[in-house]
């Protein structure tokens, strides 16, 4: 039994050494743009988070649409041209395009 235990201890020790060799001290954010890859200990980089574009259904009771706001209406997506988009329902009537751009 002592030979089996000795072999098991050596096998576990070797496994632990090899597992430590496979780890790294560097962590790189995979969402970073531009990606920063370096091997130096002291480095700087810039991580851009980006802009969130969330589209909500058009609400005729909401009067605070501003330029760049995006809404969906009747299955279409629209973007407000300016702060005056509140005067027009997207895709409805003759002059909806004055306030909205169909995307």
ROBA-600974 format. One record per residue: residue in one letter; x, y, z of N, C-alpha, C in turn; residue number from 1. Coordinates in nm, 3 decimals. Layout:
N
A_X_Y_Z_X_Y_Z_X_Y_Z_NUM
...
! end
This chain:
103
X_0.080_-0.120_0.000_0.000_0.000_0.000_0.084_0.126_0.000_1
X_0.199_0.123_0.060_0.281_0.244_0.068_0.333_0.284_-0.070_2
X_0.361_0.188_-0.157_0.406_0.222_-0.292_0.294_0.290_-0.370_3
X_0.170_0.246_-0.351_0.057_0.307_-0.422_0.035_0.450_-0.374_4
X_0.044_0.471_-0.243_0.027_0.605_-0.189_0.138_0.698_-0.235_5
X_0.260_0.647_-0.238_0.374_0.727_-0.282_0.357_0.766_-0.429_6
X_0.314_0.672_-0.512_0.291_0.698_-0.654_0.178_0.800_-0.671_7
X_0.071_0.786_-0.592_-0.042_0.878_-0.599_0.000_1.020_-0.559_8
X_0.081_1.032_-0.456_0.130_1.164_-0.414_0.216_1.229_-0.521_9
X_0.303_1.150_-0.582_0.389_1.204_-0.688_0.304_1.245_-0.809_10
X_0.206_1.163_-0.843_0.119_1.195_-0.957_0.041_1.324_-0.931_11
X_-0.010_1.342_-0.811_-0.083_1.464_-0.777_0.009_1.585_-0.780_12
X_0.132_1.570_-0.729_0.227_1.681_-0.731_0.262_1.721_-0.874_13
X_0.284_1.624_-0.961_0.316_1.654_-1.101_0.197_1.723_-1.168_14
X_0.077_1.676_-1.142_-0.043_1.737_-1.198_-0.057_1.882_-1.152_15
X_-0.028_1.909_-1.025_-0.038_2.046_-0.973_0.065_2.137_-1.038_16
X_0.188_2.088_-1.060_0.292_2.168_-1.124_0.251_2.202_-1.266_17
X_0.201_2.103_-1.342_0.160_2.130_-1.479_0.039_2.224_-1.486_18
X_-0.052_2.213_-1.392_-0.167_2.303_-1.393_-0.124_2.447_-1.362_19
X_-0.023_2.465_-1.279_0.028_2.600_-1.251_0.099_2.659_-1.372_20
X_0.159_2.576_-1.454_0.225_2.624_-1.574_0.126_2.677_-1.677_21
X_0.004_2.628_-1.672_-0.096_2.668_-1.771_-0.171_2.795_-1.733_22
X_-0.149_2.848_-1.614_-0.217_2.972_-1.574_-0.135_3.092_-1.619_23
X_-0.201_3.207_-1.625_-0.134_3.329_-1.666_-0.165_3.441_-1.568_24
X_-0.075_3.535_-1.558_-0.098_3.648_-1.467_-0.165_3.764_-1.540_25
X_-0.173_3.758_-1.673_-0.234_3.866_-1.749_-0.382_3.837_-1.771_26
X_-0.463_3.938_-1.757_-0.603_3.927_-1.793_-0.633_4.037_-1.892_27
X_-0.688_4.003_-2.005_-0.721_4.100_-2.108_-0.871_4.100_-2.128_28
X_-0.929_4.218_-2.131_-1.074_4.228_-2.152_-1.104_4.199_-2.297_29
X_-1.186_4.101_-2.322_-1.215_4.063_-2.459_-1.309_4.162_-2.527_30
X_-1.372_4.251_-2.452_-1.460_4.348_-2.512_-1.390_4.481_-2.541_31
X_-1.262_4.488_-2.513_-1.188_4.612_-2.532_-1.170_4.641_-2.680_32
X_-1.191_4.767_-2.716_-1.168_4.810_-2.853_-1.091_4.940_-2.849_33
X_-0.982_4.960_-2.902_-0.901_4.859_-2.968_-0.841_4.763_-2.865_34
X_-0.819_4.643_-2.906_-0.767_4.542_-2.816_-0.623_4.573_-2.781_35
X_-0.590_4.564_-2.654_-0.456_4.592_-2.605_-0.390_4.459_-2.572_36
X_-0.284_4.427_-2.643_-0.211_4.304_-2.616_-0.065_4.344_-2.594_37
X_-0.015_4.313_-2.477_0.121_4.352_-2.445_0.183_4.250_-2.351_38
X_0.315_4.246_-2.350_0.384_4.155_-2.260_0.461_4.230_-2.152_39
X_0.450_4.363_-2.152_0.521_4.441_-2.051_0.439_4.450_-1.923_40
X_0.506_4.472_-1.815_0.438_4.479_-1.685_0.361_4.609_-1.670_41
X_0.414_4.719_-1.723_0.349_4.849_-1.712_0.299_4.891_-1.849_42
X_0.170_4.891_-1.865_0.114_4.931_-1.994_-0.016_5.005_-1.970_43
X_-0.053_5.086_-2.068_-0.179_5.158_-2.061_-0.261_5.124_-2.183_44
X_-0.389_5.137_-2.172_-0.477_5.110_-2.285_-0.608_5.184_-2.266_45
X_-0.682_5.191_-2.372_-0.811_5.261_-2.369_-0.920_5.161_-2.402_46
X_-1.021_5.157_-2.319_-1.134_5.068_-2.340_-1.254_5.153_-2.376_47
X_-1.310_5.131_-2.495_-1.428_5.206_-2.534_-1.551_5.122_-2.505_48
X_-1.646_5.183_-2.440_-1.767_5.112_-2.400_-1.869_5.113_-2.512_49
X_-1.877_5.218_-2.589_-1.971_5.225_-2.699_-2.101_5.292_-2.658_50
X_-2.187_5.308_-2.757_-2.316_5.372_-2.734_-2.426_5.267_-2.735_51
X_-2.522_5.285_-2.649_-2.636_5.195_-2.645_-2.748_5.256_-2.727_52
X_-2.801_5.179_-2.818_-2.917_5.221_-2.896_-3.032_5.129_-2.861_53
X_-3.126_5.183_-2.786_-3.242_5.104_-2.747_-3.365_5.166_-2.810_54
X_-3.447_5.083_-2.869_-3.564_5.132_-2.941_-3.689_5.091_-2.866_55
X_-3.774_5.189_-2.837_-3.900_5.164_-2.769_-4.015_5.187_-2.865_56
X_-4.131_5.130_-2.837_-4.248_5.158_-2.921_-4.287_5.306_-2.912_57
X_-4.338_5.359_-3.022_-4.382_5.498_-3.025_-4.498_5.518_-2.929_58
X_-4.494_5.628_-2.853_-4.599_5.661_-2.758_-4.648_5.801_-2.790_59
X_-4.772_5.813_-2.836_-4.825_5.945_-2.874_-4.844_6.036_-2.753_60
X_-4.847_5.980_-2.633_-4.862_6.062_-2.513_-4.728_6.117_-2.462_61
X_-4.618_6.068_-2.518_-4.485_6.113_-2.478_-4.447_6.230_-2.567_62
X_-4.419_6.344_-2.508_-4.393_6.466_-2.587_-4.250_6.514_-2.578_63
X_-4.158_6.428_-2.542_-4.020_6.472_-2.524_-3.923_6.403_-2.620_64
X_-3.968_6.365_-2.739_-3.875_6.307_-2.835_-3.779_6.414_-2.884_65
X_-3.652_6.382_-2.890_-3.549_6.475_-2.938_-3.475_6.410_-3.054_66
X_-3.396_6.489_-3.124_-3.322_6.439_-3.241_-3.238_6.318_-3.201_67
X_-3.250_6.213_-3.280_-3.173_6.092_-3.256_-3.249_5.983_-3.181_68
X_-3.364_6.017_-3.119_-3.444_5.915_-3.053_-3.498_5.817_-3.156_69
X_-3.498_5.691_-3.122_-3.550_5.589_-3.214_-3.672_5.522_-3.153_70
X_-3.772_5.497_-3.237_-3.895_5.432_-3.194_-3.935_5.328_-3.299_71
X_-4.022_5.237_-3.257_-4.084_5.145_-3.353_-4.233_5.178_-3.359_72
X_-4.289_5.166_-3.479_-4.431_5.192_-3.498_-4.479_5.111_-3.617_73
X_-4.579_5.028_-3.597_-4.635_4.941_-3.702_-4.526_4.855_-3.767_74
X_-4.434_4.805_-3.688_-4.331_4.715_-3.739_-4.213_4.782_-3.806_75
X_-4.212_4.915_-3.811_-4.102_4.990_-3.872_-4.025_5.063_-3.763_76
X_-3.898_5.092_-3.789_-3.815_5.167_-3.696_-3.793_5.307_-3.753_77
X_-3.808_5.408_-3.667_-3.794_5.547_-3.708_-3.698_5.619_-3.614_78
X_-3.632_5.722_-3.669_-3.544_5.807_-3.590_-3.593_5.950_-3.599_79
X_-3.598_6.018_-3.486_-3.646_6.157_-3.483_-3.545_6.249_-3.551_80
X_-3.595_6.337_-3.639_-3.508_6.433_-3.708_-3.470_6.549_-3.618_81
X_-3.562_6.590_-3.535_-3.536_6.705_-3.448_-3.632_6.704_-3.331_82
X_-3.625_6.810_-3.252_-3.710_6.821_-3.134_-3.857_6.840_-3.171_83
X_-3.885_6.871_-3.295_-4.022_6.893_-3.341_-4.090_6.763_-3.386_84
X_-4.024_6.649_-3.367_-4.081_6.520_-3.407_-4.209_6.489_-3.332_85
X_-4.230_6.554_-3.217_-4.350_6.529_-3.137_-4.477_6.569_-3.212_86
X_-4.465_6.654_-3.313_-4.582_6.701_-3.387_-4.631_6.599_-3.489_87
X_-4.553_6.494_-3.515_-4.587_6.401_-3.622_-4.583_6.256_-3.570_88
X_-4.678_6.176_-3.615_-4.677_6.033_-3.584_-4.597_5.965_-3.694_89
X_-4.495_5.885_-3.660_-4.410_5.826_-3.764_-4.489_5.736_-3.859_90
X_-4.472_5.762_-3.989_-4.535_5.679_-4.092_-4.682_5.706_-4.114_91
X_-4.739_5.807_-4.050_-4.882_5.835_-4.062_-4.902_5.976_-4.117_92
X_-4.988_5.990_-4.214_-5.021_6.122_-4.271_-4.922_6.162_-4.380_93
X_-4.944_6.282_-4.430_-4.863_6.331_-4.542_-4.727_6.384_-4.499_94
X_-4.715_6.437_-4.380_-4.592_6.508_-4.342_-4.514_6.440_-4.231_95
X_-4.535_6.310_-4.209_-4.463_6.240_-4.102_-4.313_6.248_-4.122_96
X_-4.268_6.252_-4.248_-4.125_6.251_-4.279_-4.055_6.380_-4.237_97
X_-4.132_6.485_-4.205_-4.070_6.608_-4.155_-4.011_6.586_-4.017_98
X_-4.071_6.496_-3.941_-4.023_6.472_-3.804_-3.947_6.343_-3.785_99
X_-3.961_6.250_-3.881_-3.903_6.116_-3.862_-3.833_6.067_-3.986_100
X_-3.732_5.983_-3.966_-3.661_5.914_-4.075_-3.688_5.765_-4.058_101
X_-3.737_5.700_-4.164_-3.759_5.555_-4.156_-3.624_5.486_-4.177_102
X_-3.590_5.399_-4.084_-3.461_5.329_-4.091_-3.475_5.195_-4.160_103
! end
